[in-house]
Amino acid sequence: MTGTITRVPLARPIIGAEERSEVDRVLASGMLAQGAEVASFEAEFSEYVSGRPCVAVNSGTSALLLALMAMGIGRGDEVILPGFTFAGTANAVVLAGATPVFVDIDPKHFCLDPRAVEAAITPCTAAVIPVHLYGHPADMDQLMAVAARHGLAVLEDAAQAHLAAWRSRPVGTFGEAAAFSFYPTKNMTTGEGGLVVCADTATARRVKVLRNQGMMGRYDHEFVGYNARMTDIGAAIGRVQLRRLPRWTSIRRENASRLSMELAAARIDSAVSLPQVADGADPVWHQYTVRVRGRDEVAAKLDEAGVGSAVHYPNALHQLALYRRFCRGRAPGLPMAERASRDVLSLPVHPLLSETDLSAVVAAVCRAVPN
Ligand SMILES: *Cc1c(COP(=O)(O)O)cnc(C)c1O
């Protein structure tokens, strides 16, 4: 760290007057915990996922965990997930009592490689978790086909992919369930928060019971559950954010195409590979992530120039001793996941960037990269 003030931050939550006044309204009502605001937020989010039932919870990690539990996945089950993702994906699998099986990614789009998934299937495999990483949808045609062939449940990790689509169909509507996150750096926020999209009302009902101490009616405990409820304060923020999300998403798309155009024109392709969009994918640019030669030096130079950047993620999960313990000795090398962890760098793409900011990002990258 150089102590330079970051002039162009990598991410910043957008909180306006409307969020503040909605929070004030909820605070004044005296009803702070899960209530009517959460129910309205769920109904409004449902409109973006083809009307599927939605259950709001207190984080994206809780959404993944409760979804797995509601799908009946736990001890003795193997769950296939990418070796290159945020640790929350793997933590949910381990916390559910299942065995994580890390497989490799497609190097073009950083999402699960369907052939690698098929090769990792055993008689114990119960589910697969495609992660729509950086807001780019995984190849849901091929992944759903593999899952159907082998009778696997699909849980989409859509924590980074609100409003993304695959062949015009919203992510979150392919699997038995999907998990979204509303952490402040995500494309929309509730402070902390998450949401499970379910394919059917029976699964949604189980998630609702699990988030509330295992009870459906008051003190009517069906099984051991969590307190994973969202507050009405968070939901009130989320309702405003959700109304803004389509506009913010188009700005992210404009920013990404502008970055790609200017970086391509800068002729630095010997050092920087730009993000690629798969046929059929409609990404929402949670991150604009490039591959860079000499990544860590470039990141340090960007920091000196006042441009925020970050490495998502510096470790492929299958390489961490922590997770190796849970893999029952099955921890093969995953060359594409490992390469990504050494190469990737996320640049600012969020909706608050001005044209000057975007040009500053491009100029700083051009100065920072090795010739
Ligand atoms: C953020 C994130 C999560 C976890 O969400 P939290 O709300 O932080 O618990 C899970 N998976 C991915 C891919 C994420 O980016």
The ligand as a Gaussian input file, in Angstrom:
#p B3LYP/6-31G(d) Opt

LIG

0 1
 C      -20.741000     -13.217000      -2.407000
 C      -20.755000     -14.626000      -2.826000
 C      -21.268000     -15.642000      -2.017000
 C      -21.694000     -15.422000      -0.593000
 O      -22.581000     -14.382000      -0.405000
 P      -22.578000     -13.626000       1.031000
 O      -23.802000     -12.771000       0.951000
 O      -21.316000     -12.844000       1.118000
 O      -22.680000     -14.670000       2.092000
 C      -21.319000     -16.926000      -2.522000
 N      -20.859000     -17.212000      -3.753000
 C      -20.342000     -16.272000      -4.563000
 C      -19.885000     -16.652000      -5.931000
 C      -20.253000     -14.955000      -4.118000
 O      -19.715000     -14.016000      -4.925000

